[in-house]
Amino acid sequence: MNWQLLKLGLVFMMLSVLAVGGGTAVLPEMQHATVHWFNLTDKQFRDIYSIGQVAPGPNMLMVLLIGYRLAGALGAAVVGVAFFLPDCALTLAANRLWIHFSGSPWRQSVQQGLAPVAIGLMFAGTWAIAKLSLVHVSDGSLDVAAIAIATVVTAVLLWRHINPGILVLVGGTAYLLLAH
């Protein structure tokens, strides 16, 4: 048995169960695990995350790219099953239990208690990706062009509803022109 595949499966199975509030919630731990345990670089993780954001479909399909990068096609299959299957089974069981206790007063308490947890985990994921994107990997200095683009994109999104795909294209083009 390939120990790398077993380790990948176990790590992504654990991440799957921790993904309360969506995949963004586990990004810091995913980045830590893949960089420190599997020797993926911060730049490779950032690039894979970026591809996951722009590619059609759910953005957490990026885990398949991580598995592929670390262990080829079999790695992608193992990571995909390990990341999505436990979460699907847990969600199905929780949904059935949730419906069963629809009139219970503790249901509202659990729901209100999990909301800040999910928001905090998503903020931590966003912070982890922002740190990877706004700091030069080589020397640890701030990337002024990336910070300026992130600030403008945030302001535009707060001001108006614009298709994020357009902002990605404009931001990428602006970065190419500003940074090079």
Residue pairs with C-beta under 8 A, 6 or more apart in sequence:
2 71
2 74
4 38
4 70
4 71
4 75
5 71
5 74
5 75
5 78
7 37
7 38
8 38
8 67
8 70
8 71
8 75
8 78
8 79
8 82
9 78
9 79
9 81
9 82
10 82
11 33
11 37
11 82
12 63
12 67
12 78
12 79
12 82
12 83
13 82
13 83
13 86
15 26
15 29
15 30
15 33
15 83
16 82
16 83
16 84
16 85
16 86
16 87
17 86
17 87
17 90
18 25
18 26
18 29
19 25
19 26
19 60
19 87
20 114
20 117
20 118
20 121
21 114
21 117
21 118
21 119
21 121
21 122
22 60
22 118
22 122
23 58
23 59
23 60
23 63
23 125
24 121
24 122
24 125
24 126
25 118
25 121
25 122
25 124
25 125
26 121
26 125
27 49
27 124
27 125
27 126
27 128
27 129
28 124
28 125
28 127
28 128
30 45
30 63
30 66
31 42
31 45
31 128
31 129
31 132
34 40
34 45
34 66
34 70
35 41
35 42
35 45
38 70
40 48
40 66
40 69
40 70
41 137
42 132
42 137
43 137
44 69
45 66
45 132
46 129
46 132
46 133
48 62
48 65
48 66
48 69
49 62
49 129
49 132
51 62
51 65
52 59
52 60
52 61
52 62
52 65
53 59
53 62
53 168
54 165
54 168
55 61
60 83
63 79
63 80
63 83
64 76
64 79
64 80
65 76
66 79
67 75
67 76
67 77
67 78
67 79
67 80
68 75
68 76
69 75
70 79
71 78
98 107
101 107
130 150
133 143
133 146
133 150
134 142
134 143
134 146
134 147
134 150
135 141
135 142
135 143
136 142
136 143
143 179
145 174
145 175
145 178
145 179
146 175
146 179
148 178
149 171
149 174
149 175
149 178
153 167
153 171
156 162
156 167
157 164
157 167
